[in-house]
Amino acid sequence: MRFQWLTAVSLLFSVVALASPTVNQETEVHLRIEGAEKTIFEGKIRTRGHNVTTASGGDHHCDGTNNKENPRPGPTCTSALADAARLKHFGFDGTFFAEFDDFLITSIGGDAQTTTEFWGLLLNFVFTPVGGCQQEVKKDDHILWAFDAFNKVHFLALAGPATAHRNQPVVLTVIDGLTGIPVAGAEVNGQTSDSKGKISVTFAKAGVNGVKAEKSDSLRSNQLDILVLP
């Protein structure tokens, strides 16, 4: 009987352990940082919640429990920013506000906010309702830090085929990532999108060609990598 009881207890603890989520597990996310004139970072990054230090704000925890936003610590938008900055050796700064228990990011990669231009934060093309240390992220989420975010008409998203042939046109599509609406007048590789957001482009060089969509009143798009075959 004692053996059966111990076996049952052991099984119960095993089930509970399997059912419980891993706290603050290192997670791979997509991070893009669009500066004033160029893309500062774009790629995958592995992150977990941890302390973040800035020159203006000091050292503070940044694990989603900030301001009691989440019950358990986890990876966040700002922890991903800090990890990318450390990995790729670019700077960032932010002021810490105790009332929000969070940083206001003021500068990334040398692009500092002005009186009219501020850094904005989007998660999966939606403005986050809280700061970057409060906003937890999940595997494969798309984090976007955007300079002058609140003055942009569109947040461009570019899609198209993974492969193309040299000197043969392919059609790419530009939409507003926030609304899904096609965007006209965006430029990709010297060509301009039509009213349906379509652009026909031709690549003269074989190999991987990376392109972005740009428009003067909008945030530049993600990079689309196309393998151009001979």
N, C-alpha and C positions, 0 to 999 in steps of 0.2 A: 504493500500500500504506500509506504514511504517513497519507494522508487517511482511509482506512478504519479504521486503528487509532485515530486521534483521534476519529472519529465513534463508534466502539464505546465508548471510554472516556467520552466525553461522555454517551452514552446510559446507561451504567452509573451514573454519578453522578446523573443525573436520576431514575432508578428508585429509588436509595437515598434521595434527598431526599424523594421522594413517599411512600416507605414509612416514613420516620422520623416518629414523633409530634412534634408541636409542643411544645416545652418551655415549661411555665408560661404557657400561652395564657389570655387573659382569657376567663372562662367565666360564663355566666348560670345562676344557681341560684335556687331558691325558699328564702327565709329567713323564719322565724317566730320571734319572741321573745316568750314568754309570761311576764309578770311576776307579782307577787303578786296584784295586783288588776286588772290590765289588760294588753292586748296592747301591747307596746312597739314592735314592728315586724312587719309582715307584707307580703311582696311579693317581687318579683324583684330580684336584685342581681347586678351583674357584678363578678367578683373574679379576682385571680390571687395567687399566693404573693408575700409581701413582708414586710418587717420590721413588727413590731407593737410599739407602745410603751404601757405602762401606768404609772401613778403608783407602784404598789407593786412592779412587776416589772422596770421598765426597758425597754430596747429590744433586741429579739431577732428573729432570722429566724423566719418562720412560713410555710414553703413545702412542708411534707410531708416534707422530708429530715430534720426534727428527729428526734433519737435514731435516725437511720438507718432510719426507718420505710419510706421509699420511695427508690428509686434516683435519681429525677429530681424536681426541684422542680415544684410545681403549686399550683392554688388549694386552699384549705383552709377548714374550718369557721370557724376564728378569723379568717382574713383576710376572710371574708365579713362576720363580725360587725364587724370594725374598719371596713370600707368602708361598711357601713350606718350605723354610728355617726357617721362623718364626714359622710355625705350628709344624715342626718336630725338631726344635732346632739344626740345623746344620749350620755351618758357610759358608760364601762365600766371596770372595773379587774380586775386579776388578779395573783396571786403567781407568780413564775417559779421553777421547781424545776429546778436544773441536772441532777439525776440522771435526769430525764425529758426534759430539753431542751424544756420546754413550760410554758405558763401554766396555772394553775388559776384559772378565771374566778370571781371572788368577788362582783362587783356589775355589774348592767346597768341603765341607766335609773333609777338611784337605789334599786333593790331589792338590798340587800346580804344576803349569806348570814348566817345566825345559827348558834348552836351545834347546831341540829337541822334547819335548812333550807338546802339547798345548790342551786346551779345544776347542772343536768344537761344533757347533750348527746346528741341523737338524730339519726341520719341515716337518712332514709326509714323512720321509726318504729322504729328499732333503736338501742339504746344503743351508742355508739361504744366499741370496746375500747381506744382510745388517746385522748390529748388532742386538742384542737381544732387545734393546729398540726401534729400528726402525721397527722391524718385528712384525706386529699385527697378532693376532690369532683369529680363529673363534671357535664356539662350536664344541667339539669333535675332534679338531685338536690334533695331536700327536707331542709333543715337546720332543726332545732328546738332552740333553747335554752329550757329550762324551769326556772322557779324552783320550789324544793321538789320537784324531780322524783322523788326517791327515796321520797317519802311518798304519792305519788298512786296511787289504786286503778286508774284508767283514764286513758288519753290519748285524749280524745274526737276523733273524726273525723266531720264532717258532710257529707252528700251529698244531692243533690236535683236537680230540674229547673233548667235555666237560665232558663226563663221561667214566668210565671204570669199569671193574669188577676185584676184587682182584685175583691176580695170573693168570690173563688172559692177553696175550699181546695185546697192541694197537700200531698203527702205527702213528708216528709223522713225521712232515716234517720241514726241515730246509732250508731256502732260504736266499739269500742276499736281504735285504730289499730295497737296492738302485736299484738293477737290476731285481729282481725277479728270478734270476738264482739259481737252487738248489746248495747246498753247501755240499760237501763230507768231511768227516773227523772231523765233529763236534761231541762233546760228550754231551749226555743227560742221566742222571741217570746211568752212567757207560757203556752206549752203544754208538756206533759210527755210524754216518750217512753214507749211501752208495752214489754212484755216482748220484743217483736221489734225494739225500737229505732225504731219508727215514730212520727212526729209529724205530725198534720194541722194546718197553719197557714194563716191567711188574712191577706192584706195589703190594707189599706184605701187605701194611697197608691200611685199609679202612679209608675213610674220604677225605678231600681235600688235594691233593698233588700238590705242586708248583714246577715246574722244569724250568730250563733254558738251552739253548744250549751254549756251549763254545768251542772256538778253539783258539789256542795260538796266531795266527796272526790276529785275528778278534775281533770285539767288541761283548761281550756277548749279548744274545738275551733278548727280553721281557720275563717275567715270564708267563708260561702257567699253569693255575690252572685247575686240573682235579679232579672231584669228583669220588672217587673210592668206588664202592658199594661192599658189602659182596659177 
